Amino acid sequence: MPSPYRALFTEPGTKRFAAAGLVGRMPLSMMGIGVITMISQLTGRYGLAGALTATIALSAAVIGPQISRLVDRHGQRRVLRPATMVALTAATGLLLAAHFRWPDWTLFVFSAAIGSVPSLGAMVRARWAALYGGTPKLHTAYSFESVVDEVCFIVGPIVSVGLSTAWFPEAGPLLAGCFLAVGVFWLTAQRATEPVPHPRDENHVGGSVLRSKGLQVLVLAFTATGTIFGAVDVATVAFAEERGHKGAASMVLAVYAAGSCTAGLVFGLLRFAGRPERRWLLGLATMAVSMIPLLLVGNLPLLAVALFVAGLSVAPTMITTMSLVEEHVPRANLTEGMTWVGTGLAVGVALGSSAAGWVIDAAGARAGYGVPAAAGAVAVAVGFLGYRRLSRPVTGRGGTVEQHGEREARHVA
């Protein structure tokens, strides 16, 4: 492991909470595809499977930020454990309802309750921020977490689909629930690295932290970014099926995630002197441009190459986004702010999947890649229009090390 990453784990407890975060985040990539596989195998109804997955995603988009807001006020242990128990109970109900063919409405009720699953990525990043806030190590930590996210999205779907098809239909979602339970209870048992809650902190904003204008820009841009991801997934599956190799779709999408993972590792080794909002806007523009070649490829090997190149801009953009969240949200609301960005991403994935499916049905798989191209253009437009908001950090925040250096240089000048 390169020395900057090794240096992250010199503080006591960092290895344990990072490992718990990895285990607890596996359901993020396993549950949705696991439910689709389970329902389609048990009932043959892909429409129902997609609707249940969308219900889980939208429910998490509504409930997730509220859970994270409570975490900021009362601490991770007090909030995550009961929220996780609700999600696990609902997941158990969904498996039973699907297995015993209960009425469809029960499936939707249980799917909606699964939305209480906490955002483990935000929880772990909050621990890194509590340890390394205002130091160069935080940039490396966010890069490491982005790589962990990509590893989950490479491994999770393969494990979930493989178990559900080779063992029994409920196996994928069942294992996802087990990962969630182990990850959350392991993480919350580690009290020494848990961020200090702020129940009545003077910096704790009243109402939702989404009132921050900078955060609004980030959430909107990441909704468009999520649309890219959702559309690319659906279009790639359709593209592979049109060419008679549907099973290869998961490998091609794994290459996309591998490109992001590679870029994230390298990005974490670098130190930047420029303004983070400029890098963020450049990342959005690069991501948008990288969608254009997808409209031109004619076979799976070329598609894999194009997706690998496209993936190179994903992790750096996400890492910079998390750094900007830290700049535009008070420290006492950091977990909620990060969760709102994840919520925008989840909503975008649902929108992208639906839009791409409609376009593919009407005009074919290759036309489906027009959806992520259009979403990329929207993300860039949001970035340009909201750039000024991003250049004004929250009053009273210390800012990143890079921005401290810039402010000092301007003062000297």
C-alpha positions in Angstrom: 0.0 0.0 0.0 1.5 3.4 -0.9 2.7 5.4 2.1 0.0 8.1 2.2 -2.6 5.3 2.5 -0.5 3.5 5.1 -0.2 6.7 7.1 -4.1 6.9 7.4 -4.1 3.9 9.7 -1.5 5.0 12.2 -4.3 6.3 14.5 -5.8 3.7 16.9 -9.0 2.2 15.7 -8.9 3.4 12.1 -8.4 -0.1 10.6 -11.3 -1.5 12.6 -13.8 1.2 11.6 -12.7 1.1 7.9 -13.2 -2.6 7.9 -16.6 -2.3 9.5 -17.5 0.3 6.9 -16.5 -2.0 4.1 -18.7 -4.8 5.4 -21.6 -2.6 6.1 -21.6 -1.0 2.7 -21.8 -4.2 0.7 -25.7 -4.1 0.8 -25.6 -0.8 -1.1 -24.7 -2.7 -4.2 -26.3 -6.1 -3.3 -29.8 -5.3 -2.2 -31.2 -3.7 -5.3 -29.9 -6.3 -7.8 -30.6 -9.0 -5.3 -34.3 -8.0 -5.1 -34.6 -7.9 -8.9 -33.0 -11.3 -9.2 -35.2 -12.8 -6.4 -38.5 -11.4 -7.7 -37.8 -12.2 -11.3 -37.0 -15.8 -10.4 -39.9 -16.3 -8.1 -42.6 -14.5 -10.2 -41.1 -13.8 -13.6 -42.4 -10.2 -13.2 -39.5 -7.8 -14.1 -41.9 -4.8 -13.8 -42.7 -5.7 -10.2 -39.0 -6.3 -9.4 -38.1 -2.9 -10.8 -40.9 -1.1 -8.9 -39.8 -2.7 -5.6 -36.2 -1.6 -6.2 -37.3 1.9 -7.0 -39.4 1.9 -3.8 -36.3 1.0 -1.7 -34.2 3.7 -3.4 -36.8 6.4 -3.1 -37.6 5.5 0.5 -33.9 5.6 1.4 -33.7 9.0 -0.3 -36.4 10.4 2.0 -35.5 8.6 5.2 -31.7 8.5 5.0 -31.0 12.2 5.5 -33.3 12.2 8.5 -31.4 9.3 10.1 -28.1 11.1 9.5 -29.5 14.3 11.0 -30.4 12.4 14.1 -26.9 10.8 14.1 -25.3 14.3 14.1 -27.4 15.2 17.1 -27.4 12.0 19.2 -24.4 9.9 18.0 -24.0 6.9 15.7 -24.5 4.2 18.2 -27.8 5.5 19.6 -29.4 6.0 16.1 -27.8 3.4 13.8 -28.7 0.4 15.8 -32.5 0.9 16.0 -32.6 2.2 12.4 -30.8 -0.9 11.3 -33.1 -3.2 13.2 -36.1 -1.6 11.4 -34.4 -2.2 8.1 -33.5 -5.8 8.9 -37.0 -6.6 10.1 -38.4 -5.1 6.9 -35.9 -7.1 4.8 -36.9 -10.3 6.6 -40.6 -9.5 5.9 -39.8 -8.9 2.2 -38.1 -12.3 1.8 -41.0 -14.0 3.6 -43.6 -12.2 1.5 -41.8 -13.0 -1.7 -41.3 -16.7 -0.8 -44.8 -17.3 0.4 -46.4 -15.2 -2.4 -48.1 -12.7 -0.1 -50.1 -9.9 -1.8 -48.1 -7.4 -3.8 -48.9 -4.5 -1.5 -47.0 -6.2 1.3 -43.9 -6.3 -0.8 -44.1 -2.6 -1.3 -44.7 -1.9 2.4 -41.6 -3.9 3.4 -39.5 -2.4 0.6 -40.4 1.1 1.8 -39.4 0.2 5.4 -36.0 -1.0 4.1 -35.3 2.6 3.3 -34.4 3.1 6.9 -31.0 1.5 6.2 -28.3 4.0 7.3 -25.7 5.5 5.1 -22.5 3.7 6.3 -20.4 5.6 3.8 -21.3 8.9 5.4 -20.8 7.5 8.9 -17.3 6.3 8.1 -16.3 9.5 6.3 -17.6 11.5 9.3 -15.1 9.5 11.5 -12.3 10.3 9.1 -13.3 14.0 9.2 -13.3 13.9 13.0 -9.8 12.5 13.0 -8.1 14.4 10.1 -10.3 17.4 9.5 -8.2 20.3 8.2 -5.2 18.2 7.3 -4.0 16.6 4.0 -4.8 13.2 5.3 -8.5 13.9 4.9 -8.1 14.0 1.1 -6.4 10.7 1.2 -9.1 9.3 3.5 -11.9 10.4 1.1 -9.9 8.8 -1.8 -9.6 5.6 0.1 -13.4 5.5 0.9 -14.2 6.2 -2.8 -12.1 3.1 -3.7 -14.0 1.1 -1.1 -17.3 2.2 -2.7 -16.0 1.0 -6.1 -14.9 -2.4 -4.6 -18.3 -2.9 -3.2 -19.9 -2.1 -6.6 -17.5 -4.5 -8.3 -17.9 -7.4 -5.9 -21.5 -7.0 -4.5 -23.6 -7.5 -7.6 -21.6 -10.5 -8.7 -22.0 -12.2 -5.3 -25.6 -11.3 -4.9 -26.7 -12.5 -8.4 -24.4 -15.6 -8.2 -25.9 -16.7 -4.9 -29.5 -16.1 -5.9 -29.1 -18.0 -9.2 -26.9 -20.8 -7.9 -28.3 -21.4 -4.4 -31.9 -20.1 -3.9 -33.6 -16.9 -5.0 -33.6 -15.2 -1.6 -29.9 -15.8 -1.0 -28.6 -12.5 -2.4 -30.8 -10.2 -0.3 -30.4 -12.5 2.7 -26.6 -12.1 2.6 -26.9 -8.4 2.1 -28.9 -8.2 5.3 -26.2 -10.2 7.2 -23.5 -7.8 5.9 -25.6 -4.8 7.1 -26.1 -6.3 10.6 -22.4 -7.2 11.0 -21.1 -3.9 9.6 -23.4 -1.6 11.6 -23.1 -3.4 15.0 -19.3 -3.7 14.5 -18.9 0.0 13.6 -21.1 1.2 16.5 -19.3 -0.9 19.0 -16.2 1.2 18.3 -16.9 4.2 20.6 -13.4 5.7 20.7 -13.5 6.9 17.1 -17.2 7.9 17.0 -17.7 11.6 16.2 -18.9 13.7 19.1 -22.7 14.4 18.7 -23.9 18.0 18.8 -27.4 18.0 20.3 -27.5 21.7 21.0 -24.4 22.9 19.2 -24.5 26.6 18.3 -23.3 25.7 14.8 -26.1 23.2 14.3 -28.5 24.7 11.8 -32.2 24.7 12.4 -34.2 22.6 10.0 -32.6 20.8 7.2 -29.0 21.4 6.2 -30.2 21.3 2.6 -30.9 25.0 3.0 -27.2 25.6 2.3 -26.9 27.0 -1.2 -23.6 25.3 -1.8 -25.0 21.9 -0.8 -28.0 22.5 -3.1 -25.7 22.8 -6.0 -23.8 19.6 -5.1 -27.0 17.6 -4.6 -28.5 18.8 -7.9 -25.3 18.0 -9.8 -25.1 14.6 -8.2 -28.7 13.8 -9.1 -27.6 14.3 -12.7 -24.5 12.2 -12.0 -26.6 9.4 -10.6 -28.7 9.6 -13.8 -25.5 8.9 -15.7 -24.8 5.8 -13.6 -28.3 4.4 -13.7 -28.6 4.9 -17.4 -25.2 3.4 -18.2 -26.1 0.2 -16.2 -29.3 -0.3 -18.1 -27.9 0.6 -21.5 -24.9 -1.7 -21.0 -27.1 -4.7 -20.1 -29.3 -4.0 -23.1 -26.3 -3.5 -25.4 -24.8 -6.9 -24.3 -28.1 -8.6 -24.7 -28.6 -7.3 -28.3 -25.2 -8.8 -29.2 -26.1 -12.2 -27.6 -23.8 -11.9 -24.5 -26.1 -10.6 -21.7 -24.0 -12.5 -19.2 -20.9 -10.3 -20.1 -22.7 -7.1 -19.0 -21.7 -7.5 -15.4 -18.0 -7.9 -16.4 -18.2 -4.8 -18.6 -19.7 -2.8 -15.8 -17.0 -4.1 -13.5 -14.5 -2.6 -15.9 -16.3 0.8 -15.5 -15.9 0.5 -11.7 -12.3 -0.6 -12.1 -11.5 2.6 -14.0 -13.0 4.6 -11.2 -11.2 2.6 -8.5 -7.8 3.0 -10.3 -8.3 6.8 -10.6 -9.3 7.0 -7.0 -6.2 5.3 -5.8 -4.0 7.6 -7.8 -6.0 10.7 -6.9 -5.4 10.0 -3.2 -1.7 10.2 -3.7 -1.7 13.7 -5.2 -1.8 17.1 -3.5 -3.5 20.0 -5.2 -2.9 23.7 -4.8 -5.9 25.0 -6.8 -9.4 25.6 -5.6 -11.5 22.4 -5.1 -14.5 23.8 -6.8 -12.5 24.2 -10.0 -11.4 20.6 -9.9 -15.0 19.6 -9.2 -16.3 21.4 -12.3 -13.5 19.9 -14.4 -14.4 16.5 -13.2 -18.0 17.0 -14.2 -17.0 18.2 -17.6 -14.7 15.3 -18.1 -17.4 12.8 -17.0 -19.8 14.4 -19.5 -17.4 14.3 -22.4 -16.5 10.6 -21.6 -20.1 9.6 -22.3 -19.9 10.6 -26.0 -17.8 7.7 -27.2 -20.4 5.3 -25.8 -22.7 6.4 -28.5 -20.2 5.3 -31.2 -19.0 1.9 -30.1 -20.2 -1.2 -31.9 -19.0 -4.2 -29.9 -18.4 -5.2 -26.3 -14.6 -5.0 -26.2 -14.6 -1.4 -27.4 -17.5 -0.6 -25.0 -15.4 -2.0 -22.1 -12.4 0.2 -23.1 -14.7 3.3 -23.4 -16.3 2.6 -20.0 -12.9 2.1 -18.3 -11.8 5.6 -19.7 -15.1 7.0 -18.6 -14.7 5.6 -15.1 -11.4 7.5 -14.6 -13.3 10.7 -13.9 -15.8 9.2 -11.5 -13.9 8.7 -8.2 -11.9 12.0 -8.4 -15.2 13.9 -8.9 -16.9 12.1 -6.0 -13.8 12.7 -3.7 -13.8 16.4 -4.5 -17.6 16.5 -3.9 -17.1 15.2 -0.3 -14.4 17.7 0.3 -16.8 20.5 -0.8 -19.6 19.1 1.4 -17.2 19.6 4.3 -16.8 23.3 3.2 -20.4 24.1 2.8 -22.0 22.3 5.8 -21.3 23.1 9.5 -19.2 20.4 11.3 -22.2 19.5 13.4 -24.2 18.6 10.3 -21.6 16.9 8.3 -23.1 13.4 8.3 -26.5 14.8 7.1 -24.8 16.8 4.4 -22.9 13.8 3.0 -26.1 11.7 3.1 -28.0 14.4 1.1 -25.4 14.1 -1.6 -25.9 10.3 -1.6 -29.6 10.8 -1.7 -29.2 12.9 -4.9 -27.1 10.2 -6.4 -29.7 7.5 -5.5 -32.6 9.6 -7.0 -30.5 10.1 -10.1 -29.9 6.4 -10.5 -33.6 5.7 -10.4 -34.3 8.4 -12.9 -31.5 7.3 -15.2 -32.6 3.6 -15.1 -36.2 4.6 -16.0 -35.3 7.0 -18.7 -32.8 4.7 -20.4 -35.2 1.9 -20.3 -37.8 4.0 -22.1 -35.3 5.1 -24.8 -34.0 1.6 -25.3 -37.5 0.2 -25.8 -38.2 2.9 -28.4 -34.9 3.2 -30.2 -32.5 0.4 -29.2 -29.6 -0.1 -26.8 -27.1 2.3 -28.4 -29.6 5.1 -28.2 -29.8 4.4 -24.5 -26.4 5.9 -24.1 -27.9 9.3 -25.1 -29.4 9.5 -21.7 -26.1 9.6 -19.8 -24.7 12.0 -22.4 -27.6 14.3 -21.8 -27.4 13.9 -18.0 -23.7 14.8 -18.2 -24.5 18.0 -20.0 -27.1 18.8 -17.2 -24.5 18.2 -14.5 -22.0 20.6 -16.2 -24.7 23.2 -16.6 -25.6 22.9 -12.9 -21.9 23.2 -12.0 -21.4 26.4 -14.1 -24.5 28.0 -12.8 -23.8 27.2 -9.2 -20.0 27.9 -9.3 -20.3 31.1 -7.4 -22.2 29.4 -4.6 -19.5 26.8 -4.2 -16.8 29.5 -3.9 -18.4 30.8 -0.7 -17.8 28.3 2.1 -20.0 28.2 5.2 -19.2 31.1 7.7 -17.2 29.8 10.6 -15.8 26.8 8.9 -12.0 26.4 8.9 -11.8 25.2 5.4 -9.4 22.7 3.8 -5.7 22.9 4.0 -5.6 23.9 0.4 -8.0 26.8 0.9 -6.0 28.0 4.0 -2.9 28.2 1.8 -4.8 30.2 -0.9 -6.3 32.6 1.6 -2.9 33.2 3.1 -1.3 33.8 -0.3 -4.0 36.3 -1.2 -3.5 38.1 2.2 0.2 38.3 1.5 -0.4 39.6 -2.0 
